[in-house]
Amino acid sequence: MKREPEQARPRQRTSPGQFLKEVRGELRKVAWPSRKELISYSVVVLVSVSLITLYITALDQVFGSLILRIFSS
């Protein structure tokens, strides 16, 4: 059996005040991390970004020197 397509409801525009009120209500529902969790998550991100940066820098140096050797000979 085929389903009939649902009719699109007309979008209602909300006022900026109503929008901010709804955003505030949604932010109250968020489970915010504790200070300890926030610090540990931040450390994990900073260490990860640093390691990835070092890895990409090393690859750049290796491939850069290979390209220079290939084209300088």
VORO-170261 format. One line per field, with one value per residue (C-alpha): residue in one letter; x, y, z; residue number from 0. Coordinates in Angstrom, 1 decimal. Example, Ala and Ser with C-alpha at 12.3 -4.5 7.8 and 13.67 -1.06 7.14 Angstrom:
BEGIN
residuo = [A,S];
c1 = [12.3,13.7];
c2 = [-4.5,-1.1];
c3 = [7.8,7.1];
num = [0,1];
//
This chain:
BEGIN
residuo = [M,K,R,E,P,E,Q,A,R,P,R,Q,R,T,S,P,G,Q,F,L,K,E,V,R,G,E,L,R,K,V,A,W,P,S,R,K,E,L,I,S,Y,S,V,V,V,L,V,S,V,S,L,I,T,L,Y,I,T,A,L,D,Q,V,F,G,S,L,I,L,R,I,F,S,S];
c1 = [0.0,1.3,1.5,0.0,2.5,1.9,0.9,3.5,2.5,3.0,6.0,5.3,7.8,8.8,9.8,13.4,12.2,10.4,13.4,15.7,13.2,13.2,17.0,17.2,14.8,16.9,20.1,18.7,18.3,21.9,24.1,27.1,30.4,32.0,35.1,37.2,35.7,36.1,39.8,40.4,38.6,40.5,43.8,42.9,42.1,45.2,47.5,45.7,46.0,49.7,50.5,48.7,50.5,53.9,52.9,51.9,55.0,57.2,55.5,55.9,59.6,60.1,58.1,59.6,63.1,62.2,60.8,63.9,66.1,64.1,64.0,67.5,69.2];
c2 = [0.0,3.4,6.1,9.4,12.3,14.4,17.9,20.5,22.7,26.4,27.6,30.0,32.7,33.3,36.5,37.0,37.1,33.8,32.3,33.4,32.0,28.6,28.6,29.4,26.5,24.1,25.2,24.4,20.8,20.4,18.2,20.5,18.9,19.5,21.6,18.5,16.9,20.1,20.3,16.6,16.9,20.1,18.4,15.4,17.8,19.8,16.7,15.1,18.3,18.6,15.0,15.3,18.6,16.9,14.0,16.2,18.4,15.3,14.0,17.5,17.5,14.0,14.5,18.0,16.7,13.8,16.3,18.5,15.5,14.3,17.7,18.8,15.8];
c3 = [0.0,-0.9,1.7,0.8,1.0,4.0,3.3,4.2,7.0,6.5,8.5,11.2,11.9,15.5,17.0,18.1,21.7,21.4,19.7,22.6,25.1,23.4,23.2,26.9,27.6,25.6,27.2,30.6,29.4,28.5,30.8,31.2,32.2,35.6,35.8,36.2,33.1,31.1,32.0,31.2,27.9,27.0,27.8,25.6,22.7,23.1,23.3,20.3,18.2,19.1,18.2,14.9,14.1,14.8,12.6,9.7,10.1,10.0,6.8,5.3,6.0,4.6,1.4,1.0,1.1,-1.3,-3.8,-3.5,-4.1,-7.1,-8.8,-8.0,-9.6];
num = [0,1,2,3,4,5,6,7,8,9,10,11,12,13,14,15,16,17,18,19,20,21,22,23,24,25,26,27,28,29,30,31,32,33,34,35,36,37,38,39,40,41,42,43,44,45,46,47,48,49,50,51,52,53,54,55,56,57,58,59,60,61,62,63,64,65,66,67,68,69,70,71,72];
//
